[in-house]
Amino acid sequence: SMIGGSSLPGEILPTFVLTLPHDEPHRLAARLRSAERPVLGRLERERLRLDPRTVAADEEVALLTTLRKALAAG
């Protein structure tokens, strides 16, 4: 992913991306943004993509809980 910012423009950081195929990716993204613990992703080619490179180990359970709730909501 791109680091961005003025100190490292154009620099790339190795990462992996979780792609969530969904019938209504915009709606899923909105649910995740409005969750108790918001999750931000990007919409690309009608799929929601999450880059977990900033998720700390002690945040993983909360992230997965939020994802499960959002996906179960439809």
Secondary structure, DSSP 8 states (H G I E B T S, - for coil): -EEETTTEEEEE-----EEE--S-HHHHHHHHHTSSS----EEETTEEEE-GGG--GGGHHHHHHHHHHHHHT-
